[in-house]
Amino acid sequence: MTRSEVMSRVRSKDTGPELRVRRLVHGLGYRYTLHNKLLPGRPDMVFAGRRAVIFVNGCFWHVHEGCPLNRRPKSNMDYWDTKRLGNVARDLKNQELLRETGWSVLVIWECETRDQESLIPKIKKFLEARAK
Ligand SMILES: [Zn+2]
C-alpha cells in the first residue's frame, strides 16, 4: 500500500461506516447531534439526553486488534505506526475523560457496520440502558 492509498483512507467526517451507523440509528428512532466539538474526541454521535456518545472507528486508523481491516502497511511502517498508535492513545484518553464526566461511550468498529443484524441489538442495548 502506498502512502497516497493510505491517505485516501484517512478518517474523514461522513465516511461510509459512519453514515451507515447514522442511518441505522436514525431509523431506529433515536435522535442525536454530530461531532460535538465541546466533548473530548468530538464523538461522532451525541445523545445528550441519555448522556451517551458513539464513536465509529476505522479499523485501520484506530488499530482494531485482530481485525482483517487492520493491516499494517508494508512501506513507511514507522510513520504509520506512530500515527496510529497516537490515535489509540488519544482514543483511550478521550474515552476516559468522557466516562469521568458521566458519559457512556460506545465504540463501533468499521467492520461491525457491515453486519447490521448484530449491530442493531448492540446499539439498542447501549442506548436503552441510558434512560432519557
Ligand atoms: Zn475491525
Boltz pocket constraint, residues with backbone or C-beta under 6 A from the ligand:
constraints:
  - pocket:
      binder: B
      contacts: [[A, 59], [A, 64], [A, 67], [A, 68], [A, 69], [A, 70], [A, 109], [A, 110], [A, 111], [A, 112]]
      max_distance: 6.0
